[in-house]
Amino acid sequence: MDIERGVLQKKSPRAMAKSVLRSVKKSRRKKGSTLSSGISMMTYYSNRAGSKLPAERRRTIQKAKDEYRKLAGRAKASK
């Protein structure tokens, strides 16, 4: 799956989520559902950066994942 260049560096979680969702819907090379593909892409980026990813950036990506779930039609499961 290809995503827009620099999308995971955006400041707005909503803009990040919308861009990833647009890329997932357009892609023909995704393995799972629309929901799992987008979440996986953001998780992969976060894990790949590891401890070098600042806490603020990690929080932004987590908020983007929550926003993505809303946009993709599934709210986050309560704990």
C-alpha positions in Angstrom: 0.0 0.0 0.0 1.3 3.4 -0.9 0.6 6.5 1.2 1.1 10.2 0.5 4.7 11.3 1.2 5.0 13.0 4.6 1.5 12.2 5.7 2.8 10.7 9.0 4.6 14.0 9.8 1.4 16.1 9.7 0.5 18.0 12.8 -3.2 17.3 12.7 -4.4 13.8 13.7 -7.6 14.3 11.6 -5.6 15.3 8.5 -3.3 12.3 9.0 -6.2 9.9 9.4 -8.1 11.3 6.4 -5.1 11.0 4.2 -4.3 7.4 5.3 -8.0 6.5 4.8 -8.0 8.0 1.3 -4.8 6.0 0.4 -6.2 2.8 1.8 -9.4 3.1 -0.1 -7.5 3.9 -3.4 -5.0 1.1 -2.9 -5.4 -2.3 -4.6 -2.4 -3.8 -2.7 -3.9 -4.0 0.8 -4.1 -7.4 2.5 -6.7 -6.8 5.2 -9.8 -4.7 5.6 -9.8 -0.9 5.3 -9.7 -0.5 9.0 -6.8 -2.9 9.7 -4.7 -1.7 6.8 -4.7 1.9 7.9 -4.2 1.2 11.6 -1.3 -1.2 10.7 0.4 1.4 8.6 0.4 3.9 11.5 1.5 1.3 14.0 4.3 0.2 11.7 5.6 3.8 11.5 5.4 4.3 15.2 7.1 1.0 16.0 9.8 1.5 13.3 10.8 4.8 14.8 11.0 3.2 18.2 12.5 5.3 21.1 13.6 8.0 18.7 10.0 9.1 18.2 9.2 12.0 20.5 6.4 11.4 23.0 4.3 14.3 21.4 4.6 12.7 18.0 3.6 9.3 19.4 0.5 10.9 21.0 -0.4 12.5 17.7 -0.2 9.2 15.9 -2.3 7.5 18.6 -4.9 10.3 18.2 -4.8 9.8 14.4 -5.5 6.1 14.9 -8.5 6.9 17.1 -9.7 9.4 14.4 -9.1 6.8 11.7 -11.3 4.3 13.5 -14.1 6.9 13.6 -13.7 7.8 9.9 -13.6 4.1 8.9 -16.8 3.5 10.8 -15.7 1.8 13.9 -15.3 3.5 17.3 -12.5 2.5 19.6 -13.5 -0.3 21.9 -13.7 0.8 25.6 -11.3 -0.8 28.1 
